[in-house]
Amino acid sequence: MTQDVQTVLDAVALGSIYALMAVGIGLVFGVLRLVNFAYGQLIMAGGYAIALTSDRSPLVSIALCFAVVLALSLAMELVAFRPLRRASPTTMLVATFAISYLLQSIALVRFGAIPKFAVTFPGLSDFVTVGGVSVRWITLVSIGVALASVSTLALFLGRTSLGLQMRAAAIDSETARLLGIRANRVITAAVLIAGVLAGMVAVILPMAQSPLVAPDTGLRETIIVLVGVVVGGIDRLISATLGGFTMGFVVGMLSGYLPSAGTWPFTSSVYLDSALFMLVIVVLLLRPEGLYARSRRSAVERV
Amino acid sequence: MSRPRITSPLELLGPVVVVVLVGVVGGLGFVDPDLEVEFRAALVSVAVVVSLYVFVGNSGVVSFGHASFVAVGAFAAGVMTVPVELKPTITPGLFPFLAERSVGNLASLVLAAAVGGMFALLVGIPLMRLSGLAAGIATFAVLGVTHNILGNWEKIGPGALTLTTVPETTGRLQATIGAVLVITAAFLYQRSRFGRKLRAAREDPAAARAAGIDIHRERLWAFALSGAFSGFAGGLLVHLQGTLHAGDVYLELTFLTLAMLVVGGVASLWGAVVGALAVSALDSFLLDAESGEIGLINDLLGHPLWGGSRLVGIAAFMAIALIVLPDGLTRGREFRVPGSRRLRRRAEEPAS
């Protein structure tokens, strides 16, 4: 029983981290109609910022991590997204592949293939016992950070002028611009918020999952979250976020409950990815517009 | 109707001549034997990218799943050409019916095409009903499942290990003929009734549907056909490398081939060929510059190009090409003999 509670809590924590990434990807998609495949490399860059300043105090590391991630987000927007704003969705997506590949290669050439240690607060990996269930601190911290960020963002989108403009631009960017909303300002704000979220994930991920950062850090997570965002329903931020959360939760539950050995496909945790992606295919076939989409047949053909 | 018929053979001529030239130049005396393999690899890339183009270019729907058809083709051709007596050591867990026999080079390529095509057809029946991002993500999910199973299930292949001792039969002749075959078949398809219907649906789905085109069926045709070509190209690939690991035919192949296609120009066969060859050429050039084989670079820098520049250079080239020329190097146009357009316009003028 306590084992089950632990597994569920770990799955919720992984879901929370993926939900943060899903918000970042969903926000940028909302205003730019661009699926940013290079999002994981922001996390990778933040991870390296932490790893390379491990001799400094954790707060300095974290500040530097956010600085690097935000600078890189802004650079991506100015150098790549802005010139591509009128390109076809396919070109935009493949261009973000190329950027992702470019950043990975730069990291590989600059820092080598050997992973580096990127944990800021080692104490967070200790276990704490709450009512007979022992969980790691970082599990609780991940859930707490995700809840706090998502509710802050909800307040921002609901209660501030810039947030309102961002929602308007996401619903219909042409009309929003006709009504006097400055597109560049809204897009830059969305890209920066997505960057802040990537920075948070860069700090949390090494403590919650593998403590090491390598050139391909964030790639697997981005792929799963991108799939999750579409499975949840990319047209609304809330359904995209729930989609990301669901993927993390399902991954956590599958790795908790699949046996570790088995000779046939789908019978062991080696086949976790198969099981996950089979579920994805089934959900997409049953609800192509998204698992949490409000109305049926609302998804617009984009890619 | 007469206009396309006059120009169409020329559109095929360009890609075929370029590919044959690559095959011939690779065998000339001045080409280093080490470099020769890069010519063959470029030709196999052309085959993979043109196979992808058959679906993506004609339908306008992006597929992230084609590496899975390359993968099943490559594993089928690879596993079935490992000599029978070596199979107990290379792939000990194989099903008896796979372990007990091996086939020749040509038969393995046919098998690879058949397996790729059948797999694409089976997957396509449910998936081709989807469109937009959902279709893209679903094809990617197929790749995830395929990669995971091919990389772990020891009853059908090497599992997590690398398949070795596959005969290296993709010489320049086989690579050239393979690439020309795929290009010709792709050309015939896009000029056929089916190809034209699908291209019409790409341009305007609503109008195409109103004209009685069953988009789902046309997409499924193209998907299965392009899956068969991809499987065939996978067969060429495994016989080029002589070894195969599930990671060889996964994400990197997906991104690289999609990027080659988009860099060349997604909407034309010429674009697929140009993109594959341009990126391959840059790849080989940077590889040689890194190992100090290109005198010009050595003279300019005083030393060979920095290690790892190849990866950065390729990625940067793709990113810049897409940002500067979002429609691709060919802007999605087919090959034209220089000047033929002027001639044709002159020929048309008296008629109008």
Contacts between the chains, C-beta under 8 A, distances in Angstrom:
chain1	res1	chain2	res2	distance
A	35	B	133	7.3
A	79	B	323	7.6
A	80	B	319	6.9
A	80	B	323	6.0
A	83	B	323	4.9
A	83	B	324	7.9
A	84	B	322	7.3
A	84	B	323	6.0
A	84	B	326	6.4
A	86	B	326	7.8
A	87	B	322	7.7
A	87	B	326	3.7
A	88	B	326	7.0
A	90	B	62	5.2
A	90	B	262	6.6
A	90	B	266	6.4
A	91	B	262	6.0
A	91	B	266	8.0
A	91	B	322	5.8
A	91	B	326	4.6
A	91	B	327	7.7
A	93	B	62	7.2
A	94	B	258	5.6
A	94	B	259	5.6
A	94	B	262	4.4
A	94	B	322	6.3
A	95	B	319	6.2
A	95	B	322	4.1
A	95	B	323	6.4
A	97	B	255	4.8
A	97	B	258	6.9
A	97	B	259	6.2
A	98	B	255	7.9
A	98	B	259	5.8
A	98	B	315	5.7
A	98	B	318	4.0
A	98	B	319	4.0
A	98	B	322	6.1
A	99	B	315	7.8
A	99	B	319	5.4
A	101	B	255	6.1
A	101	B	259	7.9
A	101	B	311	7.9
A	101	B	314	7.9
A	101	B	315	4.3
A	101	B	318	7.4
A	102	B	312	6.7
A	102	B	315	3.5
A	102	B	316	5.6
A	102	B	318	7.9
A	102	B	319	5.5
A	104	B	315	7.9
A	105	B	308	7.0
A	105	B	311	3.6
A	105	B	312	4.6
A	105	B	314	7.8
A	105	B	315	5.2
A	106	B	312	5.8
A	108	B	308	6.4
A	108	B	311	6.5
A	109	B	306	7.5
A	109	B	307	7.4
A	109	B	308	3.4
A	109	B	309	7.4
A	109	B	311	6.9
A	109	B	312	6.0
A	219	B	251	7.8
A	223	B	140	7.7
A	226	B	137	7.3
A	227	B	137	5.4
A	227	B	140	6.8
A	227	B	141	6.7
A	230	B	133	5.1
A	230	B	134	6.2
A	230	B	136	7.9
A	230	B	137	4.3
A	231	B	137	7.2
A	234	B	133	6.3
A	263	B	154	7.8
A	263	B	155	7.4
A	264	B	153	7.8
A	265	B	149	5.1
A	265	B	152	7.7
A	265	B	153	5.7
A	270	B	148	8.0
A	270	B	152	5.0
A	271	B	148	6.1
A	271	B	149	7.2
A	271	B	152	6.5
A	272	B	148	7.9
A	273	B	144	5.3
A	273	B	145	7.3
A	273	B	147	7.6
A	273	B	148	4.2
A	274	B	144	7.3
A	274	B	145	4.6
A	274	B	148	4.3
A	274	B	149	5.8
A	276	B	144	7.5
A	277	B	141	3.9
A	277	B	142	7.5
A	277	B	144	3.9
A	277	B	145	4.7
A	277	B	148	7.5
A	278	B	141	7.6
A	278	B	145	5.9
A	280	B	137	7.2
A	280	B	138	7.3
A	280	B	141	4.4
A	280	B	144	8.0
A	281	B	126	7.8
A	281	B	127	7.5
A	281	B	138	5.6
A	281	B	141	4.9
A	281	B	142	7.0
A	281	B	145	7.7
A	284	B	130	6.3
A	284	B	134	5.2
A	284	B	137	6.6
A	284	B	138	4.7
A	284	B	141	7.4
A	285	B	126	5.6
A	285	B	127	7.7
A	285	B	129	7.4
A	285	B	130	7.2
A	285	B	138	7.5
A	288	B	129	8.0
A	288	B	130	5.2
A	288	B	131	7.8
A	288	B	134	4.3
A	289	B	134	7.6
A	299	B	132	6.2
A	299	B	133	7.5
A	299	B	134	6.7
A	300	B	132	7.1
A	301	B	131	5.2
A	301	B	132	4.1
A	301	B	205	7.7
A	302	B	132	5.1
A	302	B	133	5.7
A	303	B	61	7.8
A	303	B	62	5.4
A	303	B	132	5.7
A	303	B	133	5.0
A	303	B	135	7.8
A	303	B	136	5.1
